[in-house]
């Protein structure tokens, strides 16, 4: 049976595209542009139709060259091409208003090649003949899961040869045709989408919220044609192929969700944005699926007459970005009604105004200047829509305004005869919008016809008042359980202070056992120097352990939330005077707050974007930065005061942004927030009941918190799962090794995961200042290494027997030991060490070889593999082992002779190994025409030409190739050999790849 990704994912996916209105495009006899893989005939026909004109072949050629020029750069991540793609002036490349007027096609295994580097995506998506996306697939349950495709995609993104192609791509998909498994720490299963973004990629889930109707029918004729065109007709009648043609397989549902023609065109038009920020530079973002469905819901609600509503999306899910995407969609929605739109983003704090202005500006929007109430009165009364056009680029305007600027005087003048729809996005709608408040009255009173869209992750849910009492109902909900599952936010781990510190603090307060501290008393004592000194010393020591011992990452940051401004200043003075951890104090009356915030966020290094640098380890606050402050490196928050209700959830979310490979953000709880959190969370879950109750009536949501109690429960669970192994782990690791020897790879992987979780729990309890003295962590660590070694052996053994795999990194010593364990070998004649010694010598010779594409070298590798397989199968007695050792000695001598020969040849070129390899390649290809002396003379001439060309400079590969064409051709011509252009390019490629890349 054929049981691979072709029959299970790729071909079924390819055919599913045809159900969605795509055409299958064969590569045979296709007229394809070599620079950008544009299908020229399809491109021409599509542009003629879209523009309703006859475009000359010369103009088509110029357009294709234009697109090549726009994509062939390493600076703008495809921004110039993307702007040209959507341009409506001049010749249009796509019809953004009429989906049916465009041509959608799919191609299998389309080859992308530049400078001899190649890749072939499983399925390429063409829009009007232009490759704008692709999908890579893996068969279900492949060993590395979908991570294998993620890694391949990242490898391509980091290869300069592929920049031109990736600058042209807009939407990329990856699937192994499995359902999402939200319990996976590292995502192994499911389907994900992204957009190229230079050398970095972010892989997103897509969880469908609306049913898209799909016609299941596929004609036999088209199935037969696609199968034949891919030389795979034999899979047609297999049960797995037939089963995977179902439109409801996970992979096919994903294709429907992301790549159905209307969705794809929508994403191209509205779902992509370039963000150019001071901190992170230029990055390309693609819309997240909850943002997509929120925007869809906004449009549906507007059609039903909505004027007010709330988008309830959890903190960290991208609400400012949502407002940006919405501005483009709503502009076009109202434009179709001949109504002009004017957008306002309303905040309630200066720091949020500055932050929001920066977010919108970085996305290419103009920001209106509103510095006073008078400015706002003039702005909102004016019918003028402030927008700008620069570099042939329209810039939408966002009027970012503080709610305090609203007043009775700032009312829309409805008498002005101009059709304008004002749309107000109200940031953090849980704050400052009290039913009887003046600000709210002024806000809603300025514009009786306005559209008010509230944005919050924590709506107010008090008995006497709920946010929906003002803003009607919810437009869309996206709670933290989904955000955590999707990887947009992290779970939060709550830690209590150590028992020792707790007792010392209670002594300071002169409290009896179980007696609670009043907020007033806490604030009063919290300003006393002995208390501040003790707390600061504790925080410093705790963070040093957290960042340097547990995570070993100096880029991590912390926040201290104090009980008063006075306490904040005292803590800042302590860190300035006694600690090496530099901290920033951010209070409402402090200077340079904006600069300190930006500095604490950190800046990515230009040469390595994964490294963030900052002058500050910590930031000390009272009321500021508890909402809206986004700093992914902030991973530990020290909470020194009680915070209530929705404000508590907002504060906790400061540490929930994903950062590197961390699983949690951390709260160190000095004030016992458990009861307040549980009560608040209960109200939110009740509000979400209809969204989170599954068909069995159970709440489909996990707690945002993981505290010490949960970690201890996890330890108990792990002890139960490891029960039959723990005796040997703690007392006799050799017996443990024997115990796991008979286990299969899947069982070993499971045990290793349990042991790793045990180690993580140990670290979490240690950070929480719990007693870990009875946990056998050293023995567990040793057992983890034993299981890892056994697992590696099983995988190496499988790779050895698989002819399709390379085996350079196989641990042959480990294999030999395992292979000989069960044999009947007479130790008087030979020992395990005899075999290990010769195998080690052979591996050293393989490693020392300096020409690993030499056919002789490749042949010797295969011989080595064959001998190792024979040892596995037949190495059960002394006589056979002696014969194998003899064969290994012969192989070792052959390898040693080959390496000596290579070294001798390199010495004729003064040790230049590139020349040695080129010499051998020339003899392999042109051996009928040249001998060793002639090859030497040719190569010497070429190297001299290269030295003259370089002259201390570092030209690009393109320039070097162009400049070397003549010297290479002439060096052969001087010896009576005429080379064609492709032969010259082959030789130049050999040199430049080997010597200069």
N, C-alpha and C positions, 0 to 999 in steps of 0.2 A: 504493500500500500504506500502511496505517495503521501508523506505526512510532514509537510514543510510549510513555510510561510507563504509560498505561492498558492497552494491549494486552500490554505486556511485563512489567509488574510488578504494578500495582495490582489490576486485575480478576482475574488469576490468583491473586494473594495473597488477595484477598477470598474467592474460591471455595475456596481451600485451607483457610481457616478452617472451612468447612462440613464438610470431611472430618474435622476434629478434634472435631466435636460441637457446633460453634457453629450458631446460627440466623441467617439473613440478615434484618436489620431494615430495612424501607423507611421513609423519612422521611415518605412521603405519608400524610396523615390520622393521623399519630402524635400522641399527646398528650404534649407535651414541656414540662417545667418550664423557664421562661425563665431562671432564675437559674443552675442547674447542669446544664442539659441532661439531666436525669433523665427517662427514659421512664416516665411515671407509671403507665400500665396494667401494664407489665411489672414495675415496682417493686412495685405492690400485689399482683399475683398471686404473685410470688416470695416476698414477706414472709409472705403468708398460708400458703404451703406450708412455708417454712422454720420458722416459729414454730407451725405447726399450729393457727392460730386465725384468726378472721375479724376483720380490722382495719378499722375504720370509715374512711370517706373523710376525715373530719375529722382522725383520728389520722395518716393518711397525709400529709395536708397539713402537719400539725405536724412530722412527721418530716422532710419535705423542707425545711421552713423551718429546722429544727435543723441540717441538713447545710449549708444556705446560710450560716447564721451561723458555723458552725465553719470553713468554707473562706474566708470573706470577711475575711481579715486578712493583713497583710504582715509578721507577726512570727514565727509558729511554723512556717512552711514546710509547713503541712498536718498538723502533729503531732496536734492535737486531733481532726481528722477521721479520721486513720489509727487512733488509739486507739478512736474510736467505731466505725469500720468492723469492727474485730476484737472488739469487746465482746460477751461472751456473756451478760451479765446484761440483763434487760429484753428488748426487741424486738431480735432479731438481724438484721443486715443481710446477712450471708453465713453459710453453714453451713461452718465450717472443717473439720468432721469428715467430711463426706459431699459429695464433689465433685458427684455426680449430682443432688444436691438443689438445686443452684444453676442459674441460667439464664445461659447465655453467648451473647452476640449480637455481631454486627459491623454497623457502619453506614458507608456511604461518604459522604465529604464532608459530615460533620455540621458545621453552622455554629456557631461560638462567637463571641458578640458581646456587647460591653459598651461603653457610651459611644461607640457607633458604630465602635469598633475591632473587627475581625473576623479570624478565621482558620478554615480548614477543613482539618483533617487528612485525609489520604487514606483511612485506615481507623480508625474509633474502636471500641474494645472495651468492651462493656457487660457488667457482671456484676450480675445481678438488676436490670437497668435503669439502673444507675449507671455513667456513663463513668469507667473506671478506667485506661485506657491508650489509646494510639494508635500507629499506624505511619505514617511518612512514607516515600515511595519516590521514586526517580529512575530514569530509564532507564539501562541499562548504558552506560558510556563517555561519560556527560555531561561537559561541559567542566570544571566545578568538582568533579566526583566527588561523593562522599558529603559532602564538606565543605560543599557548598551547603546541604544539609539541616541540618548541624550549625549553620551560621551562622544559618539561619532560626530554629532552635530557640532559640539564644542570644538572638536579637533579641526573640523572644516572651517569653522569661524575663525580659527587662529592661523589658517594657511593663507598667506597673501595672494596666492594664485586664484583663490575663489572669491575674493572681495567683489569683483565686478558682478558675478552672478548673484551673490547674496545681497548686494545693494539693490538689485532688481526685484528680489523676492519680497513678498509682503506678508503672507500667512503660511506657516509651516505646521504640519501635523505629524504626530507620532502615536502609533497604536500597536499593542500586542493583542488586540481583540479580547480583552478581559474586562470584567467590571472593576471599578475602583475598589480598592481595599483600604479603607480609612484607618485600619489598625497598623498599617505598614509605617515604620519609622522612615525608611527610605522608600520612595515610591517605586514599586516594581511592576504594578499592574495598572492597566487602563489606557486611556487615550488623552493626549495633551496637545495644546497648541501654543505657538509663540510667533514672534516676528523677529527677523534678524536684527541684531543690535551690536554691530562691530564684533568684538571678541567675547561678548557675554550674551547669555540667553536665559530667559526666565520661562519655565514651562508651566502652563496653566491648565487646570481642570476645565471641563465644560459640562455642567449638569443641566440638562434640558428642563425647562419649565413649561414649555408649550408644545403641544403635539403638532408635528408637521406631517401632513398626509403624503404618502409615497405610494405610487403605483408599483406593485410588486412585479408586474409582468416584464419578462425579458424574452425576446424571440430567440428561438434556436439558431436562427441565422446569425444574429449578432454575437451570441455566445460562441458559436463555432468559429466565427471570424476572429474574435479577440483571442481565443485559445490558440488558433492556428498561427496568428501573427506573433504570438509569444512562444511558439514551439512547445506547447504544453497541452495539446488536445487530449492526451491520455488521462487527464484528471477529471474529465467531464462527468463520467459515471460514478466516480468515487463518492461514498456516502458523506465524507467530510466536506468535499467541495459543495455538494448539494445543500448540506446543512448550513454552510457558511454563506450561501447566497441569500439567506433570509435577511430582509431589510432590518430586522430587529436585533441582529448581533451587536455586541458593544461597539465593534469597529465601524459597522455600517451606520449605527445611530449617530456616532460621532461625526462621520462624514456628512450626514444629513444636517446635523446641528450647525456645523461650522462652514461647510462648503456648498450647501444648497445655493443655487444661483443668487437668490435674493439676499440671503445672509452674507454671502461672500462679497457681493457688490456693496452692501451696507457697511461691512467692515472696512472695505477699501475706501469708502467715502467718509465714514464717520468714526471708525473704530481705531484709527492709528494716529499717533501724535509724536512729534519730536519735542523733547523737553531739554532745554539748554540752560542748565543751572550753574552757578558759580562753584558749588560744592562738587557736583558729580559730572560736570561737562555735558556734552551732547549725548542724549540717549533716545532711542526709539521705543515707544511703549505701544502695546496693544490693549484694547479694552478688555476688562475682566467680565466674565459671564454675568455676575450679579449686577454690574453696572449696565450691561446690555439689557437685561430684563427689567431693570428699574426704568430705563429710558423708554422701553416699549410700554411699560405700565403708565408712565406719565402721559404719553400720547393717547393711550386709550382713555384715561381719566379726563383729559382735556376734551376729547370728542364727546364725552358724556356731560360736559359743562362744569368740570371741577375748577374752583378758584383757589382752594387751599388744600394742602395735603402734606403728609410727612413721609420722607424716605428714611426708614429705620435701618441703617446699615452700621454694623458694629465698628468700633474704633479701629483705625488702621486699615480699613477696607477701601479707602480712596474716595472720600466724599467730595473733596475739592476737584479731583479729576473728573468725577461724575458731573459736577456743575459745568466744567469745561465742555465735555462731550455734549451735554444737554443744550448748551448755547448754540452749537452748530446745527443740531437737529431741529430745535424749536425755531431758529431763524428761518430755515427752509420750510418748515411746517406752516408758519404764518405767511411767508413770502408767497406761497401758493394761493393764499387768500388775499394777496395784495395788502398785507399788513406788515408794517415795519416793527421790528423788535428792539427793545432796549433792556439790557440786563444789569441787575444789581446783585451784588454779593454782600450780605449784611452780617457784620460781626459785632461783638460787644466788648472787645478789648483792643487796645492799640497794637499789642504784640501779634494778635491774630490778624489784624488788618495788614500789618507789614508782611507776615508770613503768606497770607492769601494773595496779596498783590504780587509777591515773588513767584508763587506757584502759577498764577495765570500769565504773568509776563514771560516766564520760562517756556510756556506753551505757545508763545507767539501772539498773545493778545495785547492790545493797548489797554493801559490802565488810566481811567479818568482821574484828574486831579481834584479831589474834594477835601479841602483842608479846614473848612469852617462850615458852620450852619448856613451862612450866606451862600457859600459855594454850592451847597447841596440844594438850597432853595432854587438857585439859578439853574442848576443841572436838571432837577426833576420837573421844573416848569417849562423847560425848553423842549421844543419839538425836534431839536437837532440831535441826530445820532452821530456821536463822535466816533469816527472810524478812520482808518488810514490805509493807504496803499503804498507799499514800497517794494522795490525790486520785483515789480509785477506780481506782488503778493498782497491779497486782501487781508487786513487784520481786524478781527472783531474786537469790540471794546467791552471790557467789564468795568462797571462802576462799583468799585469796592468802597464801602462806606460803613462807618461806625453807627450803631443804632442810636447813639446819643445825638447824632446830627438830625434825626427826624424831629419835626415839630409841627405845630398846627399851621405854621406859615408855609411849610414845605408840602403843598398839596398840588396834585396834577390839575392843570387848567384844561378842563374838558371842553371849553369853548373853542379852543384852537382846532381848526378844521384839518386835522391830519390823523390818519389812522396809525396809531402807535399802540403796541401791546407791551406794557412793561412787565417784566418777569423778575421776581425777587427770590433769590436763594438765601435762606436764612440759616446761617451756620450755627451749629450747636444749639438747636432750637429748644433744648431742655433748660437753657439759662436765660434770664433776663426777659422772659416773655410771660409774665404773670398776668392773669386775667384782668386784674384791676389796676395794672401798672400803667404809668404814663407813657413809657416807651412803647408798649404794645399798642396802646390807643393811638399814638402818633403814627406808628408803623402802618397799621391797617387803615388808618384814616387818610393817608396821603393819596391813595389811589383806589377808588371803589371798584374799578375794573381790572385791577392788577391780579396777576397770578402769583401766589405765595407758596413756595415749595420749601418746607422745613427739612433740614438735614440733621440727623442726630444718631448716635449709637446708643444713647440712654435716654429715651423719652421719659418725661415725668409721669409717675403712676401713683400719685398720692390719692388717698380716699377723697379728699376735698377737691382735688383738681388733677386732671390728666392732660397731657399735651394735645390729645385729640379733641378735647373740648373746644380748643381754639382753632386748630388746623384741620378740622374734619377728620377723615380717617387716614389710614396708612396707605400710601401709594405702593410701597414695596418693602419687604422685610428681608434682612440678611443678618442673622444673629451669629454670635461668636462660635457656636458649635460648627456651623458650616465654614466659617472663616478659618478656624483651626484645621479642619479637615482638608481645606483647599491649600493650606500652607501660607495664607496671607497674614495670619497672626499666629502667635505661639500660645500654648498653655502657660499658666502662671503658677509657679511653685511658691507657696507661702512657708516661711520659716519663722519660728519663734526665737527669741533671744535665749542664750544659754541659761541653764538653771542657776549657775553661779551669779551671773549678772542680774538675773531676776531677783534673787534673794538680796543682793547688795542694794538694788534699787528700792525694794520693799523696805529694807532697813533705813534707807534715807528718808522714806516717807513715813516711817514708824507705823507700818501697817500690820495688822494681824493676818493670819492665814486666811485666804479666800476673801479678804476684805478688798473691795474695789477702790480705785483711785478716782476721785472726781476730776472732771475736766479742768475745773478752776484750780484745784490743788496741783494737778499735773503741770499746768502751765506755769504756776507760781514756782514750784521747785525746779522746773525745767530751765529756769533762768539762773540758777545758782551754779557757781563755778565748779564745785566738786562734782555735781551731776553732769555738767557739760564735759568736763575733763574725762570722766569715766566713760560716757557714751561715745565721745570722739575716739578715745583709745580703742574701744571695742570695735567701732566701725572701721578704723584704719586696719587693725589686725585682721578683721573678717574679710575685708575686700582684698587684702594682700593674699590671703589663702585662696579666695575665690578666683582671682585673676591670674595669679602666678603659679599656684600649685594645682588647682583643680582644672582650670581651662588653659593655663599657660598662654595667655593672650593679653598682651599689654594694651591692645586697642579697646578693651572693654571699659565702660564707664558706669558711674553710679550717681544717684540722686538722693539727697536727704530732704525729706519733707518735714519741716520744723513746726513746733506748736505756736511760734510767734516770730515776728520780725526781729525782736530783740535776741531771741535764742539763735536765730539764723546768723546774726552778726557775730555772736559769741563763738559759734561753731566755726565760722569762717576765720576768725582770729586764731582759734586753736590750730586749724590746719595750716595757716600761714606761719605760725610760730613753731609748731612741733612736728609737722609731718612732711614727708617727701611727696605726698600726693597733692598736687596743685588743684585747687578748687575755684569755681566761679560762684560769686554771690549774685543772685538775680532777685531783686525786690523792686517794688513799683517805684521807689524813690532813688534807686541806684543809677549811676551813670553807665553808659555803654552796654545796656542790657542786650540790645540787638547783636552787637559784636560778640559778646560773651556767649550768647545762644548759638550763633553760627560757628564760633570756634569750638564749643563743646560738641556740636554735631560732628565736627571733623571734616576733613577734606580728603578725597581719594587721591592717591599718588598717580601722577600721569603715566608713569612707566608700569605700574601694577595697580589696577583699579580695585583689587581685593583688599588692599592695605589702606586703612584710614588713619590719618594722623591728626592729633589735637594737642593743644597746650594744656588741656585740663583733663584730669581723671574724673572729677566729680563736679556736680552743680548743686548748690544749696538754695532752697526756695522756701517760701511760705505759702502764698496763694498763686503766684505766677507759675506758668508752664505745666499746670496740672491737667490742662486740656489742650488739645491741638498741637502739642509740642512733639515733633516726630524726630527721633534720633535713634536709629537702629542699634547703635553701639551701646546705648543705655540698657543695661541688663540686670542691674541690681538697684532696688529702691528701698531706702531705710525710712520707715514710716513712724514718725515721732508724734503724730497727733491723730485724733479720731476724725474721720471724714464720713459723712452720712450719705445714704441713698445713692442716687445716680452719680453724684460727685465722687463717691468711692470707686465706682466702676471706671469712671473717666481717669482717675488717678492711677489705678492699677494698670490701665492700658498703656501707660508710658513705657512699660518694659515688654510689650507684647509684639514688637516688630521683629520680623525674621532677620537674623544676622548670622552669616556664615552657616555653620551646621548645628547651631544651638537648638535644643529642643524646648527650652523654657526661658521665660523671663522670671526674675526672682524678687520677691517681696520679703524683707526682714521686718517682722511685725513686732513693734515695741508696745502697742496699745490694744492688742486683741480685737481684731476687726471681724472675727469669724461670725459672731452673731449678727452683726450689721450686714455683712455680705450675704449670709444665708437668707435673711429676711428680704433684702433687696432683690436678690436673684429669684426668689420664689415669686415675687410680684411680676417680674419680667417673663418668667416661664408661664405664668397664668395668662399673661397678655398674648403670649405666642402659642397658646394651647392648640389652636386650629392648625398651626403650621408645623408643630413638632410631634403631634400624636400620630403614631403609625397605625396600621390596620389592626393591630392587636390591642390598641388602647394604651400602649406604653409611650412615655415621652422619649422622643428620638433626639436626646441631647445629653451630652456629658457635661460634667462640671468644668467650668473654666479653671478652677483651682485644683492644684495637686499639693496637698500639705503633708506634713510629717506622718500623720495618721495613715494617709493613703500609701505613702512609701513603706511604712511598716507592714501594711496589708500586703503590698506587693512582695516584700521579702518573705512573708509567710507562704504566699502562693508559690514563689520560686523554690523555697525549701521543700515544699510538697512535690513539685515537679522534679526536683533533683534528688529526692529522698534516697533512691536506690544507689545513687552515686556518691552522696556526701560522705558516707563512712570511709570509702577508699580515698576520696579527695582529701579528707582531713588526716588520715592515718598512713596511707600507703599509695603513693602516686603510681607505682609500678603496677599494682593490682588494678588501679583505675585505667591505666593504659591498656591492659589486657581486656578489661571490661568493655571498652569502646571499640576494640579491634574488629568485632563482627558486625558493627553497625553500618548501615548504608548512609550515603551522602546526606539524604534528607534528614535522617535522625541526628547525624552529627551536627548539621546546621542548626537544628532545633536546640540541641544541648548547648552549643556555643552561644546562641542567642540568649539562653537562660543565664549562662555564666556571665555574659557581658552585662545583662540587666542587673545581675547581683552586684557586679562591680560599680555600676552606676548608682544603684541604691545606696551602696556603702558611701560613695562620695556625697550623695544628697544628704544622708544622715549626718555625715561628718560636718558638712557645711551648716547644718541645722543645730550643731553643737550637741547632738545626741551621743550617747555612749555606744561606741562601736568596738569596744575592746574584745567582745566575745565573738565577733564575726571573723571567720578564718580567711581573711582577704588574700593573704599571700598564697595559701593553698589553692584558693579559687583562681587566682591569677595563673598559677602554674598549671592547673587543670585546663584553663582556657587555652594556654599555649599547646598543651598536649592534644586537645581536640582540634585546634587549628592545624597542627602538623598532620594529624590523621586525615583531616578534610583535604589538605593540600595534596597528600599522597593519593587519595581517591581521584582527585581531579587531574593530577599529573598522569596517573595510570590511564585514565580515560583519554587524555590528550595524546599520550604515547600511541595508543591503539587507533587513533583517528588520523588517517592520512592527510586530512584537509588542514590540520593545524600545525603551526610552528611549535617548536619545543625548546627554544633557546633558554627559557627561564624555568624549565623543569628541574627540580631537585633530584638528580639521578642517584645521589648517594642515599637519600631516603628510600627511593624505589628499590635499590639493590638490597638494602637491609631487609625490607619487607619481603622481597621476592625470595630471599634465601632462608627466611625464618622456618618455613615448613619443609624444607628440603632435607635429604639425608646425605649431607656432605661430610666426608671423612676429613677431619681437621688435621690429620697427619700429613695429608697431601696438599691441602690448600686451606686457606682461611678466608673469611669474609673480607678481611683487610686487603688480601691480594687483589680481589675484584675491585674494591673501593679505590685502591691506589691507582690501578691502571685506568679506571673510569675517570678519576680526578685528573690524571695526566692528559687524557683525551679531551676532557672539558677545557683544560687550560690551553691546549693547542687550538681548539675551536675558537676560544676567546681571543687568543693572540693573532689569529688570522686577520689579515688586513685587506682581503678581497673576498667578501662574502657573497658576491654574485658570480664568482668563478664556478663554472660547471663542475669542475673537479671537486671543489669544496662542497657544493650541493650534493654531489654523488656520495661523498664521504659521510655527510650528515645522514643520508638515507641508510647507508650501511650501518651506521651506529644505531639508528632506530631499530633496524632489523635485528641486530644482535641483542639489544635490550629486550625486545619482544620475545626472542627465543629464550632468554634467561628467565623471563616471567613464566613462560609456558613449559620449558623443559629443564630448568635449572634445579632438578631435584636429586641429582647424585654427583659424586665427585668426578667421574669420567667426563660427563658433559660440561661441567664447570671448567675443567682443565682445557677442554677444546674451545670454550668460549673465551677463556683468558688468552689463549694463543691467537684467536681471531682479533681480540682487542689489541694485543701487542702489534700485530701486523697493521691494523688500522692506525695505531698511534705512530708507527714509523712512517706510514704514508703521509699522515697529516704533518708530521715534523718536517719531512722532506719538502712538502708543499710550502710550508712557512719559510723554510730556509731559502727556497727558490725565489719566493716573493721578495724576501729581504735583500737577496743578492741583486735582483733586477732593480729594486728601488735604489740600491747603492750606486748604480750607474747614473742615476739622476740625482745624486747627492742626497739620497734618503727621501726624496719626494714620492710619497706613496700614491698621490694622484697620478703622477706620470707613469708609475708602475702599472696601475690599473688601466690607464688609457692605452699603454703599450700592449697589454694583453688583449684588450677589446679590439684594437686595430688588427692584430694578428688573427683574431677569431673571425672578423668580418672580411678582411682584405688579404688573408694569408696566401691566396693564389698569386697576388701581385707584389707583395712586399715581404722582406725577411726582417730579422731583428735589427741589423744596422740601418736599413732604410726607415723602419718604424722609429728608431732612435732619432734620426736626423729630422724626420717630419715633426715629431713631438717637440724637439728642441727649438725648431723654428716657431712653432705655435706659442710656446711658453715665452720666448723672447718678444713676440708680438703682444702678448698679454701684458708683460712687464712694461713695455713702451706705452700701452694704452692706459694702464693704471696710473703710473707716474705720481703716486702719492694720493690719488683721488679714489673715490668709491662710486663708480658709475652704477646706474640701475642695470638690472639684467637685460632690459630691452635695448639699452644703448650698447652694452657689452656684446650682446648677440649681433647687433647690426654692424658694429665695428670689427668683429672677428670674422665676418663672412668671407672677406677677401683674403686675409692671411691664411685661413684654413684651406680655402680652395687653392690658393697659390702654392702652399707647401706640398700638397698632393700633386698638383699639376707639374711642379718641378721634377717630380719622380715619374712622370708619364702616366698619372692616374687622374682622370677627369671625374669629379663628383657632381651629382645633382644637388639641387638646393636642399632637399629633405635629408640627404646624407650629410651635408655640411652642418645642418641644424642638429642632427643627431650627435655629431662629434662635439659641437659647441655645448650642447646640453650635458653631455658626459663631463666635460671640463667644469662648467660653471656650477652644476649641481654638486659635484664632488669637492671642488676646491673653494668655492666662495659662498655657498648657501650654508 
